[in-house]
């Protein structure tokens, strides 16, 4: 979950966490990307699941969304 309010302008630098952010709109080229936070995202406080793939963050229920 992002700490900024929805509607805030963001700059996403190279190396941003693509698992926790979904880019929408005119997504072309490479970062840095400038956009508007349209959804803060949801993160679970606790999860109980079978063993997951390495690097998968099961706490992210819905990634935050940034429209470019």
Beta strands, then each sheet from edge to edge (+ up, - down):
strand 1: 9-12
strand 2: 21-24
strand 3: 33-39
strand 4: 42-43
strand 5: 60-62
strand 6: 64-67
sheet 1: 1+ 3- 6+ 2+
sheet 2: 4+ 5-
end
